[in-house]
Amino acid sequence: MITDGLIEEAKSLFIHKNKNALQTVGYKEIFTFYNNECTLEEAVENIKKNTRRFAKRQLTWFRKDENTKWFEPHQINEIKTFIGV
C-alpha cells in the first residue's frame, strides 16, 4: 500500500478524512500521521497490525459460511470449473 502511493493519496483525501469510505485500514492510520498523532513508522506498523486483524476477521467470517468453497492456488482447473469458465 505504501509503495503504491497510499501516503500521497491519503494526503489528497485528508480534507475528507471523516467520510465513512475513508474509515478503512490504511487511510485511518495515515490520517493519524497527518494529524501529528504518531510517526510515519508507527502509522505503517499500525497498518500492518490492523491489516492482519482484518484478514483474521474475514477468515473467521468465511469459515462460518457453509457455502464458501476453498481452493489452493494450484487448483486453477478446479477453480475454472467451479465458476463455469
C-alpha distances in whole Angstrom, upper triangle without the diagonal:
4,6,5,7,6,8,11,10,11,14,15,15,17,20,19,18,20,20,19,17,14,15,13,10,8,10,13,12,11,14,16,15,17,19,20,20,18,17,13,14,15,12,10,12,13,9,10,14,13,11,14,16,15,15,19,20,19,21,24,24,24,26,29,29,32,31,27,28,26,26,25,23,26,28,27,31,31,28,29,32,31,29,32,31
4,5,5,5,6,9,10,10,12,14,15,16,20,19,18,21,21,21,19,16,17,15,12,9,11,13,12,10,13,15,13,15,18,18,18,16,14,11,11,13,11,8,11,12,10,11,14,14,13,16,18,18,18,21,23,22,24,27,27,27,30,32,32,35,34,31,32,30,29,28,26,29,31,30,34,34,31,33,36,35,33,36,35
4,5,7,9,10,11,13,15,16,17,19,22,22,21,24,24,24,21,19,20,18,15,12,14,17,15,13,17,19,17,18,21,21,22,20,17,13,14,16,14,11,14,16,13,13,17,18,16,18,21,20,20,23,25,24,26,29,29,29,31,34,34,37,36,32,32,30,29,28,25,28,30,29,33,34,31,32,35,34,33,35,34
4,6,9,9,9,12,14,14,16,17,21,20,19,23,22,22,19,17,19,16,15,12,13,17,16,14,17,19,18,18,22,22,23,21,19,16,16,18,16,13,16,17,14,15,18,18,16,19,21,20,20,23,24,23,25,28,28,28,30,33,33,35,34,31,31,29,28,27,24,27,29,28,31,32,29,30,33,32,30,33,31
4,6,6,6,9,10,11,12,14,17,18,17,20,20,21,18,15,18,16,14,11,11,15,14,12,14,17,15,15,19,20,21,19,17,14,15,17,14,13,16,17,14,16,19,18,17,20,22,21,21,25,26,25,27,30,30,30,33,35,34,37,36,33,33,32,31,30,28,31,33,31,35,35,32,33,36,35,33,36,34
4,6,5,6,8,10,10,12,15,15,14,17,17,17,15,12,14,12,11,7,8,11,11,8,11,13,12,12,16,17,18,16,15,12,14,15,12,10,14,14,11,13,16,15,14,18,19,18,19,22,23,22,25,27,27,28,30,32,32,35,34,31,32,31,30,30,28,31,33,31,35,35,32,33,36,35,33,36,34
4,6,5,6,9,10,10,14,15,13,17,17,19,17,13,15,14,13,9,8,11,10,7,9,12,10,9,13,14,15,14,13,9,12,13,10,10,14,14,12,14,17,17,16,19,21,20,22,25,25,25,27,30,30,31,33,35,35,38,38,35,36,34,34,33,31,34,36,35,39,39,36,37,40,39,37,39,38
4,5,5,6,9,10,13,14,14,17,18,19,17,14,17,16,15,12,11,14,13,10,11,14,12,11,15,16,18,17,16,13,15,17,14,14,18,18,15,18,21,20,19,23,24,23,24,28,28,28,30,32,32,33,36,37,37,41,39,36,37,36,36,35,33,36,38,36,40,40,37,38,41,40,37,40,39
4,5,5,6,9,12,12,12,15,15,16,14,11,14,14,14,11,9,12,13,10,11,14,13,12,15,17,19,18,18,15,17,18,15,15,18,18,15,18,20,19,18,22,23,21,23,26,26,25,28,30,30,30,33,35,35,38,37,34,35,34,34,34,31,35,36,34,38,38,34,35,39,37,35,37,36
4,5,5,6,9,9,8,12,12,14,12,9,11,11,12,9,6,9,10,7,7,11,10,9,12,14,15,15,15,13,16,16,12,13,16,15,13,16,19,17,17,20,21,20,22,25,24,24,27,29,29,30,33,34,34,37,36,34,35,34,34,34,32,36,37,36,39,39,36,37,40,38,36,39,38
4,5,5,8,10,10,13,14,16,15,12,14,15,15,12,9,12,12,8,8,11,10,8,11,13,15,15,15,13,16,17,14,15,18,17,16,19,21,20,20,24,24,23,25,28,28,28,31,33,32,33,36,38,38,41,40,37,39,38,38,38,36,39,41,39,43,43,39,40,43,42,39,42,41
4,6,8,9,10,13,14,16,14,12,15,16,17,14,11,14,15,12,11,14,14,11,14,16,18,19,19,16,20,20,17,18,21,20,18,22,24,22,22,26,26,25,27,30,29,29,32,34,33,34,37,38,38,41,40,38,39,38,38,38,36,40,41,39,42,43,39,40,43,41,39,41,40
4,6,5,7,10,10,12,11,8,12,13,14,12,9,11,13,11,9,13,13,11,13,16,17,18,19,17,20,20,17,18,21,19,17,21,22,20,20,24,24,22,25,28,27,26,30,31,30,31,35,36,35,39,38,35,37,36,37,37,35,39,40,38,41,41,38,39,42,40,37,40,39
4,5,5,9,10,13,12,9,11,13,15,12,9,10,12,9,7,10,11,8,9,13,14,16,16,15,19,18,15,17,20,18,17,20,22,20,20,24,24,23,25,28,27,27,31,32,31,33,36,36,36,40,39,37,39,38,39,39,37,41,42,41,44,44,40,41,44,42,40,43,42
4,6,8,9,13,13,11,13,15,17,16,12,13,15,13,10,13,14,11,11,15,16,18,20,19,22,22,18,20,23,21,20,24,25,23,24,27,27,25,28,31,29,29,33,34,33,35,38,38,38,42,41,39,41,41,41,42,40,44,45,43,46,46,42,43,46,44,41,44,44
4,6,6,9,9,8,10,13,15,14,11,11,14,13,10,13,15,13,13,17,18,19,21,20,23,22,19,20,23,21,19,23,24,21,22,25,25,23,26,28,27,27,30,31,30,32,35,35,35,38,37,36,38,38,39,39,38,42,42,41,44,43,40,41,43,41,38,41,41
4,6,8,9,6,8,10,13,12,8,8,11,10,7,10,12,10,10,14,14,16,18,17,20,19,15,17,20,17,16,20,20,18,19,22,22,20,23,25,24,24,28,29,28,30,33,33,33,37,36,34,36,36,37,38,37,40,41,40,43,42,39,40,43,40,38,41,41
4,6,8,7,7,11,14,14,11,9,13,13,10,12,15,13,13,16,16,18,20,20,23,21,18,20,22,19,18,22,22,19,20,23,22,20,23,25,24,24,28,28,27,29,32,32,32,36,35,34,36,36,38,39,38,42,42,41,44,43,39,41,43,41,38,41,42
4,5,6,7,10,14,14,11,11,14,15,12,15,17,16,16,19,19,21,23,22,24,23,19,21,23,20,19,22,22,19,20,23,22,20,23,25,23,23,27,27,25,27,31,30,30,34,33,32,34,34,36,37,36,40,40,39,42,41,37,38,40,38,35,38,39
4,5,5,8,12,13,11,11,14,15,13,16,18,18,18,21,20,22,24,23,25,23,19,21,22,19,18,21,21,17,18,21,19,17,20,22,20,19,23,24,22,24,27,27,27,30,30,28,31,31,33,34,34,37,37,36,39,38,34,36,38,35,33,36,36
4,6,7,11,12,9,10,14,14,13,16,18,18,18,22,21,22,23,22,24,22,19,20,22,19,16,19,20,17,16,20,19,16,18,21,19,18,22,23,21,23,26,26,26,29,28,27,29,29,30,32,31,34,34,33,36,35,31,33,35,32,30,33,33
4,5,8,9,6,7,10,11,9,12,15,14,15,18,17,18,20,18,20,19,15,16,19,16,14,17,18,15,15,18,18,15,18,21,19,19,23,24,22,24,27,28,28,31,30,28,31,30,31,32,31,35,35,34,37,37,33,34,37,34,32,35,35
4,7,9,7,6,9,11,10,11,14,15,15,18,16,17,19,18,20,18,14,16,17,14,12,16,16,12,13,16,15,13,16,18,17,17,21,21,20,22,25,25,26,30,29,27,30,29,31,32,31,35,35,35,38,36,33,35,37,34,32,36,36
4,6,6,6,9,10,11,12,15,15,16,19,17,17,19,17,18,17,13,14,15,12,10,13,13,10,10,13,12,10,13,15,14,14,18,19,18,20,23,23,24,27,27,24,27,26,27,28,27,31,32,31,34,33,30,32,34,31,30,33,33
4,6,6,7,9,11,12,13,15,16,18,16,16,17,15,15,14,11,11,12,9,6,9,10,6,6,10,10,8,11,13,13,13,16,18,18,19,22,23,24,27,27,24,26,25,26,26,26,29,30,30,33,32,29,31,34,31,30,33,33
4,6,5,6,9,10,11,12,14,16,15,14,14,12,13,12,8,8,10,9,5,9,10,8,8,12,13,11,13,16,16,17,19,21,21,22,25,26,27,30,30,27,29,27,28,28,26,30,31,31,34,34,30,32,35,33,31,35,34
4,5,5,6,9,10,10,12,14,14,14,14,12,14,13,10,11,13,11,9,12,14,11,12,15,15,14,16,19,19,19,22,24,23,25,27,29,29,32,32,29,31,30,31,31,30,33,34,34,37,36,33,35,37,35,33,36,36
4,6,5,6,9,10,11,13,11,12,13,12,14,12,9,11,12,9,9,12,13,10,12,15,14,13,16,19,18,19,22,23,23,25,27,28,29,32,32,30,32,31,32,32,31,35,36,36,39,38,35,37,39,37,35,38,38
4,5,5,7,9,10,11,10,9,10,9,10,9,5,7,9,6,6,10,11,9,11,14,14,14,16,19,19,20,22,24,24,26,28,29,30,34,34,31,33,31,32,32,31,35,36,36,39,39,35,38,40,38,36,40,40
4,5,5,6,9,10,10,9,9,7,10,9,6,8,11,9,8,12,13,12,13,17,17,17,19,21,22,22,25,27,27,28,31,32,33,36,36,33,35,33,34,34,32,36,37,37,40,40,37,38,41,39,37,41,40
4,5,5,6,9,9,10,11,10,13,12,9,11,14,12,11,15,16,14,16,19,19,18,21,23,23,24,27,28,28,30,32,33,34,38,37,35,37,35,36,36,35,39,40,39,43,42,39,40,43,41,39,42,42
4,5,5,6,5,6,9,9,12,10,7,11,12,10,11,15,15,14,16,19,18,18,21,23,23,24,27,28,28,30,33,34,35,38,38,36,38,36,37,37,36,40,41,41,44,44,41,42,45,43,41,45,44
4,5,5,6,5,6,6,9,8,6,9,12,11,11,15,16,15,17,20,20,20,23,25,25,26,29,30,31,32,35,36,37,40,40,38,39,38,38,38,36,40,42,41,45,44,41,43,46,44,42,46,45
4,5,8,8,9,9,12,12,10,12,15,14,14,18,19,18,19,23,23,23,25,27,27,28,31,32,33,34,37,38,39,42,42,39,41,40,40,40,38,42,43,43,46,46,43,44,47,45,43,46,46
4,5,8,10,11,14,13,11,14,16,15,16,19,20,19,21,24,23,23,26,28,28,29,32,33,33,35,37,38,39,43,43,40,42,41,42,42,41,44,46,45,49,48,45,46,49,47,45,48,48
4,6,7,9,12,11,10,14,15,15,16,19,19,19,21,24,24,24,27,29,29,31,33,34,35,37,39,40,41,45,45,42,44,42,43,43,41,45,47,46,50,49,46,48,51,49,47,50,50
4,7,10,12,10,9,13,14,12,14,17,17,17,20,22,21,22,25,26,26,28,31,31,32,34,36,37,39,42,43,40,42,40,42,41,40,44,45,45,49,48,45,47,50,47,46,49,49
4,7,8,6,7,10,11,10,12,15,15,15,18,20,20,21,24,25,25,27,29,30,31,33,35,36,38,41,42,39,41,39,40,39,38,41,43,43,47,46,43,46,48,46,45,48,48
4,5,5,6,9,10,11,12,14,15,16,18,20,21,22,24,26,27,28,30,31,33,34,36,38,39,42,43,40,41,39,39,38,37,40,43,42,46,46,43,45,48,46,45,48,47
4,5,5,6,9,10,10,12,14,15,16,19,20,21,22,24,26,27,29,30,31,33,34,36,37,41,41,38,39,37,37,36,34,38,40,39,43,43,40,42,45,43,42,45,44
4,5,5,6,9,10,11,12,14,15,17,19,20,21,23,25,26,27,29,30,32,33,35,37,40,40,37,38,35,35,34,33,36,38,38,42,42,39,41,44,43,41,45,44
4,5,5,6,9,10,10,12,14,15,16,18,20,21,22,24,26,27,28,30,32,33,35,38,39,36,37,35,35,34,33,36,38,39,42,42,39,42,44,42,41,45,44
4,5,5,6,9,10,10,12,14,15,16,18,20,21,22,24,26,27,28,30,32,33,36,36,33,35,33,33,33,32,35,37,37,40,40,37,39,42,40,39,42,42
4,5,5,6,9,10,10,13,14,15,16,19,20,21,23,24,26,27,29,31,32,35,35,32,33,31,31,30,28,32,34,34,38,37,34,37,40,38,37,40,39
4,5,5,6,9,10,11,12,14,15,17,19,20,21,23,25,26,27,29,31,34,34,31,32,30,30,29,28,32,34,34,38,37,35,37,40,38,37,40,40
4,5,5,6,8,10,10,12,14,15,16,18,20,21,22,24,26,27,29,32,33,30,31,29,30,29,29,32,34,34,38,37,34,37,39,37,36,40,39
4,5,5,6,9,10,10,12,14,15,16,18,20,21,22,24,26,27,30,30,27,29,27,27,27,26,29,31,31,35,34,31,33,36,34,33,36,36
4,6,5,6,9,10,11,12,14,15,17,19,20,21,23,25,26,29,29,26,27,25,25,24,24,27,29,29,33,32,30,32,35,33,32,35,35
4,5,5,6,9,10,11,13,14,16,17,19,20,21,23,25,28,29,26,27,25,26,25,25,28,30,31,34,33,31,33,36,33,33,37,37
4,5,5,6,9,10,11,12,14,15,16,18,20,21,23,26,27,24,26,24,25,25,25,29,30,30,34,32,30,32,35,32,31,35,35
4,5,5,6,9,10,10,12,14,15,16,18,20,21,25,25,22,23,21,22,22,21,25,26,27,30,29,26,29,31,29,28,32,32
4,5,5,6,9,10,11,12,14,15,16,19,20,23,24,21,22,20,21,20,20,24,25,26,29,28,26,29,31,28,28,32,32
4,5,5,6,9,10,11,12,14,15,17,19,22,23,20,22,20,22,22,23,26,27,28,31,30,27,30,32,29,29,33,33
4,5,5,6,9,10,11,12,14,16,17,20,21,18,20,19,21,21,21,25,26,26,29,28,25,28,30,27,26,30,30
4,5,5,6,9,10,11,12,14,16,19,19,16,17,16,17,17,18,21,22,23,26,24,22,25,27,24,24,27,28
4,5,5,6,9,10,11,13,15,17,19,16,17,16,18,18,19,23,23,24,27,25,23,26,28,25,25,29,30
4,5,5,6,9,10,11,13,16,17,15,17,16,19,20,21,25,25,26,29,26,24,27,28,25,25,29,30
4,5,5,6,9,10,11,14,15,12,14,14,16,17,18,22,22,23,25,23,20,23,25,22,21,25,26
4,5,5,6,9,10,13,14,11,12,11,14,15,16,20,20,21,23,21,19,22,23,20,21,24,26
4,6,5,6,9,12,14,12,14,13,16,18,20,23,22,24,26,24,22,25,26,22,23,27,28
4,6,5,7,10,11,10,13,13,16,19,20,24,23,24,26,23,21,24,25,21,21,25,27
4,5,5,8,9,6,9,9,13,15,17,20,19,20,22,19,17,20,21,17,18,21,23
4,5,7,9,7,10,9,13,15,18,21,19,21,23,20,18,22,22,18,20,23,25
4,6,9,8,12,12,16,19,21,24,22,24,26,22,21,24,24,20,21,24,27
4,5,6,9,11,15,18,20,23,21,22,23,20,18,21,21,17,18,21,24
4,6,8,11,14,17,20,22,20,22,22,19,17,20,19,16,17,20,23
4,6,10,13,17,19,21,18,19,20,16,15,17,16,13,14,17,19
4,6,10,13,16,18,16,17,18,14,13,16,15,12,13,16,18
4,7,10,13,15,12,13,14,11,10,13,12,9,11,14,16
4,7,10,12,10,12,13,11,9,13,13,11,12,16,17
4,6,8,6,9,10,8,7,11,12,10,12,15,16
4,6,6,8,11,9,9,13,14,13,15,17,17
4,6,7,10,10,9,12,14,14,15,17,16
4,6,8,9,9,12,14,14,16,17,16
4,6,5,6,9,10,11,12,14,14
4,5,5,6,9,10,11,12,11
4,5,5,6,9,10,10,9
4,5,5,6,9,10,10
4,5,5,6,8,9
4,5,5,6,5
4,6,5,6
4,6,8
4,6
4
